[in-house]
Amino acid sequence: MPSKCIILVMPIQRICIVAFAAACLTSTTFAQQPSAPIVLHAARLLEVDTGAILHPGEILVEGDRIRTVGTSVDHPQGAKIIDLGDTTLLPGLIDAHVHLFLHPGAEDLQTVAESVPWRTILAEQAAKADLLAGFTAERDMGTEGAGSADTAIRDAIDQGLIPGPRLRISGNAIDILGGHEDAIGFNPAQHVFSNADYANSADQLVEVIREQHKQGSSFVKIYETGHDRMIDGVLHTPYQYTEEQLAAAVAEAHRLGMTVGVHAMGEPGTLYAAQAGVASIDHATQLSDETMRLMRDKQIPAVPTFAIFEYFAHHRESQDQAAQEAAILDYKIAEFKKQIAAGVPFAVGSDVGPFPHGTQAVEMELMVRYGMKPLAVLQADMLNGAKVLGWEGQIGQLKPGYYADIVAVPGNPLDDIGAVEHVSFVMKNGVVIRQ
């Protein structure tokens, strides 16, 4: 593999540049297929389901799968031995809530000012950054007005044309007229489009889900609540769809072999989502006792997305806006502790996009800071994340037969969860991506 690829940019040669860049990309490890067996050796290996640490840890990888795992494994003749030193081997990280088509800056303006082709180029770069940070599987929670462009990103990754995680994609999210993403605040005479697809009834939800599936979606993202306000220290967030409407969406998604994830900040929208049997409740800032009971009984995970709240509390345009975000964050932390005590299951999602891609492992550190144990967070990320993305039994653990999606982090993440923010080795599908 060449160490670098130099591209000379001249305005009249754009077509040649694209072709040359594509040739350079396909010569990298991102597009290579695994060949000879690989043995990974590290000081430690985490069994995520039990919490046991193997000393040392070894993994035999053949093709795109894990063959054997243990303190010592067979070293077949011709195998490549990779000694990762004083690190811990983990399954590839999973982010159940990303936005590949967003970047830092005013989200509402970038979705209007930037073309879909330009945003698709940036999404390719975002996918690469996330993969290099150790995220080998992600769920893209809406292109925010770029329609089904995420289908192209997913398919290009799957075909080895560009580097990126395994992806579950939704296309646009779904919203009501005047809802959470409906260009509120813009001049109505300009007829600025919503960043989501409109559906104002159960029948329209079914119709939109069918159209999105036709365009390549692999799950459904629905905005269930918004606009959010703190009044006298309590979150108020109007619901958008009734339980019956959400249930119709869930039934249609299941008919097509898909699930529904919802943006739902608080009650009663979170209750309606739990009653309808969605796959996840994302943000989940306010959950009633009944909602938590249903989520526990139905094993519907909350996806807290602390990272985006932390970011907005420090990066809003005005001090007033930052103060409002900080108030919601404080409220969210207190509610999170109640959710932990109530036995609500969790998955890990960062809402990365409005903050830089490749930095979202901070989400796990925040979940520990606000009340969870490191092992519980890793299990939420890898075990529950695999379920939410529909790849249970294929990713999320270092076990024979699973895809060889493997990362290494310094030290022991059970002692310091911050280790996941310093991934030093990435393998996806048996191919070494970063070393």
C-alpha positions as CSV (number, residue, x, y, z in Angstrom):
1,M,0.0,0.0,0.0
2,P,1.4,3.4,-0.9
3,S,1.9,5.7,2.1
4,K,0.4,8.7,0.4
5,C,-1.4,9.9,-2.7
6,I,-0.6,13.3,-4.1
7,I,-3.3,15.1,-6.1
8,L,-2.4,18.3,-8.0
9,V,-5.5,20.4,-8.3
10,M,-5.9,22.4,-11.5
11,P,-9.3,24.0,-12.3
12,I,-9.6,22.6,-15.9
13,Q,-8.8,19.0,-14.8
14,R,-11.6,18.3,-12.4
15,I,-12.7,15.1,-14.2
16,C,-9.2,13.8,-14.2
17,I,-8.8,14.7,-10.5
18,V,-11.8,12.7,-9.6
19,A,-10.6,9.7,-11.5
20,F,-7.1,9.9,-10.1
21,A,-8.5,10.3,-6.5
22,A,-10.7,7.3,-7.0
23,A,-7.7,5.3,-8.2
24,C,-5.6,6.4,-5.2
25,L,-8.4,5.4,-2.8
26,T,-8.9,1.9,-4.3
27,S,-5.2,1.2,-3.7
28,T,-5.5,1.7,0.0
29,T,-6.4,-0.9,2.7
30,F,-10.0,0.4,2.7
31,A,-10.8,-1.5,-0.5
32,Q,-8.6,-4.5,0.0
33,Q,-10.0,-7.9,0.8
34,P,-8.5,-9.9,3.7
35,S,-6.2,-12.6,2.5
36,A,-3.7,-14.4,4.8
37,P,-4.9,-15.1,8.4
38,I,-4.1,-12.5,11.0
39,V,-3.3,-13.0,14.6
40,L,-3.8,-10.0,16.9
41,H,-2.0,-10.0,20.2
42,A,-2.5,-7.5,23.0
43,A,-1.9,-7.3,26.8
44,R,-5.7,-7.6,27.4
45,L,-8.9,-8.6,25.7
46,L,-12.4,-7.7,27.0
47,E,-15.2,-10.2,27.0
48,V,-18.0,-7.6,26.8
49,D,-20.9,-9.8,27.8
50,T,-19.2,-11.1,31.0
51,G,-16.8,-8.3,31.8
52,A,-13.9,-10.7,32.0
53,I,-10.5,-9.5,31.0
54,L,-8.2,-12.0,29.3
55,H,-4.4,-11.6,30.0
56,P,-3.0,-11.6,27.4
57,G,-5.6,-11.6,24.6
58,E,-5.3,-13.1,21.1
59,I,-7.6,-13.2,18.2
60,L,-7.2,-15.3,15.0
61,V,-8.9,-13.6,12.0
62,E,-9.6,-15.5,8.8
63,G,-11.2,-13.6,6.0
64,D,-13.8,-11.2,7.4
65,R,-14.6,-13.3,10.5
66,I,-13.1,-14.0,13.9
67,R,-12.0,-17.7,14.0
68,T,-10.9,-18.1,17.6
69,V,-10.3,-16.0,20.7
70,G,-8.3,-16.7,23.8
71,T,-5.2,-16.0,25.8
72,S,-3.4,-18.0,23.1
73,V,-4.7,-19.0,19.7
74,D,-3.3,-21.0,16.8
75,H,-0.8,-19.2,14.6
76,P,-1.3,-20.8,11.2
77,Q,1.6,-20.9,8.8
78,G,1.8,-17.7,6.8
79,A,-0.3,-15.8,9.3
80,K,0.5,-12.1,9.9
81,I,1.2,-11.5,13.6
82,I,0.3,-8.0,14.9
83,D,1.5,-7.3,18.4
84,L,-0.4,-4.3,19.8
85,G,1.5,-4.1,23.1
86,D,-0.1,-2.7,26.2
87,T,-3.6,-2.3,24.8
88,T,-7.0,-3.8,25.3
89,L,-8.8,-5.5,22.4
90,L,-12.4,-4.5,22.1
91,P,-15.2,-5.0,19.5
92,G,-15.5,-2.1,17.1
93,L,-17.3,0.8,18.6
94,I,-21.0,1.5,17.7
95,D,-22.7,4.9,17.4
96,A,-26.5,4.5,17.3
97,H,-27.1,8.2,16.5
98,V,-25.0,10.0,14.0
99,H,-25.6,12.6,11.3
100,L,-23.1,12.1,8.5
101,F,-24.6,15.0,6.5
102,L,-24.1,17.6,9.2
103,H,-20.9,19.4,10.3
104,P,-20.2,22.1,12.9
105,G,-21.9,25.4,12.3
106,A,-25.5,26.5,11.9
107,E,-27.3,23.3,11.0
108,D,-30.4,25.1,9.7
109,L,-28.4,27.3,7.4
110,Q,-26.0,24.6,6.1
111,T,-29.0,22.5,5.0
112,V,-30.3,25.4,2.9
113,A,-27.0,26.9,1.7
114,E,-25.1,23.8,0.8
115,S,-26.0,21.6,-2.2
116,V,-26.7,17.9,-1.7
117,P,-23.6,16.9,-3.8
118,W,-21.4,19.0,-1.6
119,R,-23.0,17.6,1.5
120,T,-22.5,14.1,0.2
121,I,-18.8,14.8,-0.3
122,L,-18.6,16.0,3.3
123,A,-20.5,13.0,4.5
124,E,-17.9,10.7,2.9
125,Q,-15.2,12.6,4.9
126,A,-17.3,12.2,8.1
127,A,-17.7,8.5,7.6
128,K,-14.0,8.1,7.2
129,A,-13.3,10.2,10.3
130,D,-15.7,8.1,12.3
131,L,-14.2,4.8,11.1
132,L,-10.6,5.9,12.0
133,A,-11.9,6.8,15.5
134,G,-12.9,3.2,15.9
135,F,-16.6,3.3,15.0
136,T,-17.1,0.3,12.8
137,A,-20.9,0.5,12.8
138,E,-23.3,3.4,12.9
139,R,-26.9,4.4,12.5
140,D,-27.4,7.6,10.5
141,M,-30.4,9.3,12.0
142,G,-31.5,11.4,9.0
143,T,-29.7,13.3,6.2
144,E,-31.4,16.6,7.3
145,G,-32.8,17.5,3.9
146,A,-30.4,15.5,1.7
147,G,-33.0,12.9,1.0
148,S,-31.7,9.4,0.1
149,A,-28.1,10.6,-0.5
150,D,-27.1,8.4,2.5
151,T,-28.0,5.4,0.3
152,A,-25.0,6.3,-2.0
153,I,-22.7,6.6,1.0
154,R,-23.7,3.2,2.4
155,D,-23.5,1.5,-0.9
156,A,-20.1,3.0,-1.7
157,I,-18.8,1.8,1.7
158,D,-20.2,-1.7,1.2
159,Q,-18.6,-1.9,-2.3
160,G,-15.2,-0.8,-1.0
161,L,-15.2,2.5,-2.9
162,I,-14.8,4.7,0.2
163,P,-13.9,4.0,3.8
164,G,-16.6,4.1,6.5
165,P,-18.5,2.1,9.1
166,R,-21.2,-0.4,8.5
167,L,-24.3,1.8,8.1
168,R,-28.0,1.6,8.9
169,I,-29.6,4.6,7.1
170,S,-33.0,6.3,7.2
171,G,-32.8,8.9,4.4
172,N,-34.7,11.9,5.6
173,A,-36.4,11.8,8.9
174,I,-40.1,12.1,9.1
175,D,-41.9,15.1,10.6
176,I,-45.3,16.8,10.7
177,L,-46.1,20.2,9.1
178,G,-44.8,22.8,11.4
179,G,-42.8,20.2,13.4
180,H,-39.3,20.0,14.8
181,E,-37.4,20.3,11.5
182,D,-39.9,22.3,9.4
183,A,-37.7,25.4,8.7
184,I,-39.4,27.4,11.6
185,G,-38.0,30.9,11.8
186,F,-37.4,31.4,8.1
187,N,-39.3,33.9,5.9
188,P,-42.5,32.0,5.0
189,A,-42.6,33.7,1.6
190,Q,-39.4,31.9,0.7
191,H,-41.0,28.5,1.2
192,V,-37.9,26.9,2.7
193,F,-38.2,23.2,2.6
194,S,-38.4,21.1,5.8
195,N,-35.3,19.0,6.6
196,A,-37.6,16.0,7.0
197,D,-40.3,14.4,4.9
198,Y,-43.8,15.4,5.8
199,A,-46.4,12.9,7.2
200,N,-49.4,14.3,9.0
201,S,-51.4,11.1,9.5
202,A,-51.0,7.4,9.9
203,D,-51.7,6.9,6.2
204,Q,-49.1,9.4,5.2
205,L,-46.6,7.8,7.6
206,V,-47.0,4.5,5.8
207,E,-46.7,6.2,2.4
208,V,-43.5,8.0,3.3
209,I,-42.0,4.9,4.8
210,R,-42.7,3.0,1.6
211,E,-41.1,5.7,-0.5
212,Q,-38.0,5.9,1.7
213,H,-37.6,2.2,1.6
214,K,-37.8,2.2,-2.2
215,Q,-35.0,4.7,-2.1
216,G,-32.8,2.5,0.1
217,S,-33.6,3.2,3.7
218,S,-32.8,0.4,6.2
219,F,-34.8,1.9,9.2
220,V,-37.2,4.7,9.9
221,K,-36.4,7.9,11.8
222,I,-39.4,9.9,13.2
223,Y,-39.4,13.2,15.0
224,E,-41.8,12.7,17.9
225,T,-41.3,15.8,20.0
226,G,-40.4,19.5,19.7
227,H,-40.0,22.5,20.2
228,D,-38.4,22.1,23.6
229,R,-38.7,24.6,26.5
230,M,-37.8,24.7,30.1
231,I,-40.5,26.3,32.2
232,D,-40.0,26.6,36.0
233,G,-37.3,23.9,35.8
234,V,-39.4,21.4,34.0
235,L,-39.0,20.3,30.3
236,H,-42.0,20.9,28.1
237,T,-41.9,19.3,24.6
238,P,-45.1,18.9,22.5
239,Y,-45.7,15.5,20.9
240,Q,-46.1,15.2,17.1
241,Y,-47.7,11.8,16.6
242,T,-50.2,9.8,18.7
243,E,-49.5,6.3,19.9
244,E,-51.8,4.9,17.2
245,Q,-50.0,6.8,14.5
246,L,-46.6,5.6,15.7
247,A,-47.9,2.1,16.0
248,A,-49.0,2.2,12.3
249,A,-45.4,3.3,11.4
250,V,-43.9,0.5,13.5
251,A,-46.2,-2.0,11.9
252,E,-45.3,-0.9,8.3
253,A,-41.6,-0.7,9.1
254,H,-41.7,-4.3,10.5
255,R,-43.6,-5.4,7.3
256,L,-40.6,-4.1,5.3
257,G,-38.0,-5.7,7.7
258,M,-37.1,-2.4,9.4
259,T,-37.5,-0.7,12.7
260,V,-38.4,2.8,13.9
261,G,-36.1,5.0,16.0
262,V,-37.6,8.2,17.4
263,H,-36.3,11.6,18.4
264,A,-38.3,12.0,21.6
265,M,-37.2,14.4,24.3
266,G,-40.0,14.0,26.8
267,E,-43.6,13.3,27.8
268,P,-46.1,12.4,26.5
269,G,-44.2,11.7,23.2
270,T,-41.8,9.3,24.9
271,L,-44.7,7.4,26.4
272,Y,-46.5,7.1,23.0
273,A,-43.2,5.9,21.5
274,A,-42.8,3.2,24.1
275,Q,-46.4,2.1,23.8
276,A,-46.0,1.8,20.0
277,G,-42.9,-0.4,20.4
278,V,-40.2,1.6,18.7
279,A,-36.6,0.3,18.5
280,S,-35.1,3.2,20.5
281,I,-36.0,6.4,22.1
282,D,-33.3,8.9,21.3
283,H,-32.5,11.8,23.6
284,A,-35.0,10.5,26.2
285,T,-34.5,13.5,28.5
286,Q,-37.8,13.1,30.3
287,L,-39.4,9.7,31.0
288,S,-42.4,9.1,33.2
289,D,-42.5,6.1,35.6
290,E,-44.9,4.3,33.1
291,T,-42.6,5.0,30.2
292,M,-39.6,3.6,32.0
293,R,-41.6,0.6,33.0
294,L,-42.6,-0.1,29.4
295,M,-39.0,0.5,28.2
296,R,-37.7,-1.9,30.8
297,D,-40.3,-4.6,30.0
298,K,-40.0,-4.2,26.2
299,Q,-36.3,-3.7,26.3
300,I,-36.5,-0.5,24.4
301,P,-33.2,1.4,25.0
302,A,-32.8,5.1,25.7
303,V,-30.1,6.8,23.7
304,P,-29.1,9.8,25.9
305,T,-26.9,11.7,23.4
306,F,-25.1,13.7,26.1
307,A,-22.3,14.7,23.8
308,I,-24.5,17.0,21.7
309,F,-26.1,18.6,24.8
310,E,-22.6,19.3,26.3
311,Y,-21.5,20.8,23.0
312,F,-24.5,23.1,22.6
313,A,-24.1,24.2,26.2
314,H,-20.7,25.7,25.3
315,H,-21.1,26.5,21.6
316,R,-24.3,28.5,21.1
317,E,-24.4,31.9,19.4
318,S,-25.5,33.8,22.5
319,Q,-25.1,33.4,26.3
320,D,-28.8,33.1,26.6
321,Q,-29.0,30.2,24.2
322,A,-26.1,28.5,26.0
323,A,-27.8,29.0,29.3
324,Q,-31.0,27.4,28.0
325,E,-29.0,24.4,26.7
326,A,-27.1,24.2,30.1
327,A,-30.4,24.2,31.9
328,I,-31.7,21.3,29.8
329,L,-28.5,19.4,30.3
330,D,-28.7,19.8,34.1
331,Y,-32.3,18.5,34.0
332,K,-31.2,15.6,31.7
333,I,-28.5,14.5,34.1
334,A,-30.9,14.3,37.0
335,E,-33.4,12.4,34.9
336,F,-30.7,10.0,33.6
337,K,-29.9,9.0,37.2
338,K,-33.6,8.1,37.7
339,Q,-33.5,6.0,34.5
340,I,-30.5,4.1,35.6
341,A,-32.2,3.3,39.0
342,A,-35.3,2.2,37.2
343,G,-33.5,-0.3,35.0
344,V,-34.0,1.4,31.7
345,P,-31.8,-0.2,29.0
346,F,-29.4,2.1,27.1
347,A,-27.6,2.2,23.8
348,V,-24.9,4.7,23.0
349,G,-25.5,7.5,20.4
350,S,-23.7,10.8,20.3
351,D,-25.7,12.9,17.7
352,V,-22.4,13.7,16.1
353,G,-22.4,16.1,13.2
354,P,-23.1,19.4,14.8
355,F,-19.8,18.7,16.6
356,P,-16.8,17.2,14.8
357,H,-17.0,13.7,13.4
358,G,-14.4,11.3,14.9
359,T,-14.7,12.8,18.4
360,Q,-17.9,11.2,19.6
361,A,-16.4,8.6,21.9
362,V,-16.7,11.3,24.5
363,E,-20.3,10.1,24.8
364,M,-19.2,7.0,26.7
365,E,-17.1,9.1,29.1
366,L,-20.1,11.4,29.8
367,M,-22.4,8.4,30.5
368,V,-19.9,7.2,33.1
369,R,-19.5,10.7,34.5
370,Y,-23.2,11.0,35.0
371,G,-23.8,7.6,36.7
372,M,-23.1,4.5,34.7
373,K,-20.2,2.0,35.3
374,P,-17.7,1.7,32.5
375,L,-18.6,-2.0,31.8
376,A,-22.3,-1.0,31.6
377,V,-21.6,1.7,29.1
378,L,-19.5,-0.6,26.9
379,Q,-22.3,-3.2,27.1
380,A,-24.8,-0.5,26.1
381,D,-22.6,0.5,23.2
382,M,-21.7,-2.9,21.9
383,L,-24.4,-5.4,22.9
384,N,-27.4,-3.1,22.8
385,G,-25.9,-1.2,19.9
386,A,-25.7,-4.4,17.8
387,K,-29.4,-5.1,18.6
388,V,-30.6,-1.6,17.7
389,L,-28.7,-1.7,14.4
390,G,-30.1,-5.2,13.7
391,W,-26.7,-6.9,13.7
392,E,-27.0,-8.9,16.9
393,G,-24.9,-12.0,16.8
394,Q,-22.7,-10.5,14.0
395,I,-21.0,-7.5,15.6
396,G,-20.5,-6.2,19.2
397,Q,-18.6,-9.1,20.6
398,L,-15.2,-10.8,20.1
399,K,-16.5,-14.3,19.4
400,P,-15.9,-16.9,16.8
401,G,-18.1,-16.4,13.7
402,Y,-18.6,-12.7,14.4
403,Y,-17.4,-10.1,11.9
404,A,-13.8,-9.1,12.5
405,D,-14.6,-5.6,13.6
406,I,-11.9,-5.0,16.2
407,V,-10.3,-2.0,17.9
408,A,-7.5,-1.6,20.4
409,V,-7.3,1.1,23.1
410,P,-4.5,2.0,25.5
411,G,-4.7,0.7,29.1
412,N,-7.9,-0.8,30.5
413,P,-11.2,0.9,29.7
414,L,-12.8,-0.7,32.7
415,D,-10.4,1.4,34.8
416,D,-10.6,4.5,32.6
417,I,-13.4,4.7,30.0
418,G,-11.6,7.6,28.4
419,A,-9.4,5.0,26.7
420,V,-12.1,4.7,24.0
421,E,-11.2,8.3,22.9
422,H,-7.7,7.1,22.0
423,V,-8.2,4.2,19.6
424,S,-4.8,3.1,18.2
425,F,-5.9,0.2,16.0
426,V,-8.9,-0.4,13.8
427,M,-9.9,-3.5,11.9
428,K,-13.2,-3.7,10.0
429,N,-14.3,-6.9,8.2
430,G,-10.9,-8.4,8.8
431,V,-9.1,-5.5,7.0
432,V,-6.6,-3.4,9.0
433,I,-7.8,0.2,8.7
434,R,-5.5,1.9,11.2
435,Q,-2.4,0.8,12.9
